[in-house]
């Protein structure tokens, strides 16, 4: 069941010229930049996490970075 939900939550869109990759993942847009870095931003408001950029890395690394930031956000909200 979790695998099916993961598959459904990830969708890949490419522009007509196949240069820009946009991936929807866990409520965020992962936008690959021309220099192979990633811009990660929330899909909609309210923003649980501010947009951020990564260094040059793979898609799986971007997902790990996002998961880590989200877990830190949850930890911070529980501490308050």
trRosetta pair geometry for C-beta under 8 A, 3 or more apart (Angstrom, degrees):
i j d omega theta_ij theta_ji phi_ij phi_ji
1 4 5.8 -55 -152 34 31 111
1 5 6.5 29 152 -17 64 106
2 5 5.6 -55 -148 38 34 112
2 6 6.3 37 153 -22 67 104
3 6 5.6 -53 -149 35 32 113
3 7 6.4 33 152 -20 65 104
4 7 5.7 -52 -148 35 32 111
4 8 6.3 26 155 -14 65 108
5 8 5.8 -58 -146 41 31 108
5 9 6.1 27 156 -20 66 111
6 9 5.8 -59 -142 37 28 108
6 10 6.5 11 163 -7 64 110
7 10 6.5 -69 -149 42 26 98
9 24 7.3 -125 167 119 58 90
9 25 6.5 79 134 -137 95 46
9 26 6.2 53 157 -64 135 49
10 23 6.5 -9 -159 -174 85 103
10 24 6.8 169 -139 80 34 66
10 25 5.4 20 -104 -97 82 85
11 23 7.3 167 79 -151 41 57
11 24 5.0 7 48 43 87 110
12 21 6.8 -28 -161 -161 99 93
12 22 7.6 142 -158 79 51 50
12 23 5.4 -19 -103 -102 71 82
13 21 7.8 142 76 -159 53 46
13 22 4.7 -21 64 67 101 100
13 23 7.7 -177 22 -81 71 36
13 24 7.7 53 -6 -17 106 96
14 18 5.2 13 168 -117 130 58
14 20 7.0 148 -154 78 55 58
14 21 6.1 -21 -101 -103 78 63
14 22 7.8 178 -82 25 31 76
15 18 6.8 -137 70 -48 67 19
15 19 6.1 -34 58 47 119 74
15 20 4.5 49 -6 46 123 102
17 20 7.8 61 66 6 91 82
19 34 7.2 -2 170 -98 107 89
20 31 7.1 -15 -173 -162 98 91
20 32 7.0 168 -159 68 50 81
21 31 7.4 154 87 -154 57 43
21 32 4.1 22 58 27 104 123
22 29 5.9 -21 -166 -167 98 102
22 30 7.2 148 -160 75 45 52
22 31 5.3 -8 -107 -103 78 75
22 32 7.7 -132 -68 15 38 75
23 29 7.3 140 72 -161 45 50
23 30 4.3 -18 61 59 99 106
23 31 7.9 -166 24 -70 67 34
23 32 7.9 58 -4 -25 101 95
23 59 6.9 73 -4 -141 166 120
24 28 7.5 159 -154 81 49 40
24 29 6.1 -27 -98 -100 62 63
24 30 7.8 -163 -72 17 15 80
24 43 6.6 49 -138 -90 98 129
25 28 5.7 -30 73 64 74 88
25 30 5.7 12 20 -11 120 118
25 63 6.5 -93 162 -106 155 96
25 66 7.3 106 106 78 120 166
26 66 7.0 148 62 135 133 133
26 70 7.6 -64 139 -60 142 162
27 42 6.5 -15 143 -148 91 77
27 43 5.3 -122 -174 17 52 115
27 44 7.6 -83 -164 32 89 82
27 48 7.8 43 116 22 139 127
28 40 5.6 9 170 -172 132 89
28 41 6.6 156 -159 82 84 28
28 42 5.8 -61 -107 -106 72 38
28 43 6.1 -135 -99 -30 16 83
28 49 7.8 -24 -92 63 125 121
28 66 6.2 -149 47 -145 162 142
29 39 8.0 -2 107 104 92 86
29 40 7.4 166 82 -150 53 44
29 41 5.3 -14 56 65 98 82
29 42 7.6 31 12 113 83 12
29 43 5.7 120 -34 -87 88 70
30 38 5.6 -18 -169 -167 88 123
30 39 7.7 151 -160 77 40 49
30 40 5.6 -8 -106 -103 69 79
30 59 7.2 99 134 -138 151 85
30 62 5.6 103 -145 137 133 144
30 63 7.9 -42 -76 -69 156 70
30 66 7.7 -85 -83 -48 113 145
31 38 6.7 139 71 -161 47 65
31 39 4.4 -18 63 60 105 98
31 40 7.7 -169 23 -74 73 33
31 41 7.3 3 2 16 114 102
32 36 6.9 -15 -170 -132 100 38
32 37 7.8 153 -156 83 56 33
32 38 5.8 -37 -101 -101 54 76
32 59 8.0 -51 -74 -82 118 90
33 36 7.0 -59 74 20 76 13
33 37 4.7 -7 45 64 125 79
33 38 6.7 -159 0 -88 90 21
33 39 6.1 90 -51 -19 106 96
33 53 7.7 12 -21 -142 143 110
35 56 6.9 -92 137 -83 82 103
36 56 4.6 42 103 -135 105 96
36 57 7.9 152 146 23 92 28
37 53 5.8 28 150 180 126 102
37 54 5.6 -179 -168 78 81 67
37 55 6.1 -79 -118 -169 101 18
37 56 5.5 -70 -76 -74 68 54
37 57 7.7 47 -128 17 53 73
38 53 6.8 162 85 -155 49 57
38 54 4.5 16 50 33 94 115
38 57 7.0 -63 0 58 115 90
38 59 8.0 124 -82 -106 143 54
38 62 4.7 5 47 -108 170 136
39 51 6.7 7 -180 -177 89 111
39 52 7.8 178 -152 94 52 32
39 53 5.4 -27 -99 -99 64 79
40 51 6.5 172 89 -152 53 63
40 52 5.5 -9 58 61 100 75
40 53 7.5 170 16 -92 76 27
40 54 6.9 61 -15 -27 111 101
40 62 6.6 171 -69 -173 121 107
40 65 7.6 -164 -22 98 159 114
40 66 5.9 -159 -156 -87 153 109
41 51 3.8 -6 -100 -106 90 108
42 45 7.2 99 111 -81 135 38
42 47 4.8 -169 11 -121 152 76
42 48 6.6 135 -97 29 133 75
42 49 6.5 147 -59 58 105 75
42 51 7.2 -107 5 -69 72 76
47 50 6.2 61 153 -87 137 46
47 51 8.0 -70 -143 -31 136 70
48 70 7.5 38 122 -124 126 86
48 73 6.3 92 158 155 94 157
49 52 7.6 -59 151 -6 103 110
49 69 5.9 87 -143 136 144 119
49 70 6.6 -77 -50 -87 144 69
49 73 5.9 -95 -81 -65 99 153
52 69 7.4 -170 26 -104 149 165
54 57 5.5 -73 143 29 130 118
54 61 7.4 142 179 116 150 102
54 62 5.7 -126 -12 -107 163 86
54 65 5.9 142 -102 51 123 171
57 61 3.9 -96 163 86 124 142
57 62 6.1 154 93 -51 112 75
57 65 7.7 103 80 -23 157 133
58 61 4.8 100 55 6 75 102
58 62 7.2 -131 101 -6 43 86
59 62 5.6 -51 -150 32 36 113
59 63 6.6 37 152 -19 66 103
60 63 5.6 -51 -151 34 35 114
60 64 6.6 37 150 -20 64 103
61 64 5.5 -52 -150 35 36 113
61 65 6.4 38 151 -21 66 103
62 65 5.6 -52 -149 35 33 113
62 66 6.3 32 152 -18 65 106
63 66 5.7 -53 -147 38 31 111
63 67 6.3 34 153 -20 64 106
64 67 5.7 -53 -146 36 31 112
64 68 6.4 32 154 -20 64 106
65 68 5.8 -56 -151 35 29 112
65 69 6.4 26 153 -16 64 107
66 69 5.8 -56 -147 38 31 109
66 70 6.2 30 155 -18 66 108
67 70 5.8 -56 -146 39 29 110
67 71 6.3 28 156 -18 65 106
68 71 5.9 -55 -147 36 29 108
68 72 6.4 30 153 -18 64 105
69 72 5.7 -53 -148 36 32 112
69 73 6.4 36 151 -23 64 104
70 73 5.5 -51 -149 32 34 115
70 74 6.6 35 152 -19 65 102
71 74 5.6 -49 -149 34 36 112
71 75 6.4 40 150 -20 65 104
72 75 5.5 -51 -148 36 34 115
72 76 6.4 36 153 -21 65 105
73 76 5.8 -53 -148 34 30 112
73 77 6.5 26 155 -16 64 106
74 77 5.9 -57 -147 37 31 107
74 78 6.4 26 156 -17 65 109
75 78 6.0 -61 -148 38 28 108
75 79 6.4 32 154 -26 64 107
76 79 5.7 -54 -150 29 31 114
76 80 7.1 36 154 -28 61 100
77 80 6.0 -46 -157 19 36 114
